[in-house]
């Protein structure tokens, strides 16, 4: 399973322990460019928000937040593939 597949799986489970794992998976892309670093920050903000919503039980927002985080992850994937 590659890093992006694992990140997608973390989006599906959205548990608090996934934040550390997501950070570890994304760490290798941090120095690629400022654009990649910004995309990582945007994804992590959305992912942390999703985890918070899941853990507090606010189910109405989960679907929208998952979709937003998936869009950010897709953008990050494209940036990493272009820079690589």
Secondary structure as UniProt FT lines:
FT   HELIX           3..13
FT   HELIX           17..26
FT   HELIX           27..29
FT   TURN            30..31
FT   HELIX           34..56
FT   HELIX           59..61
FT   HELIX           62..83
//
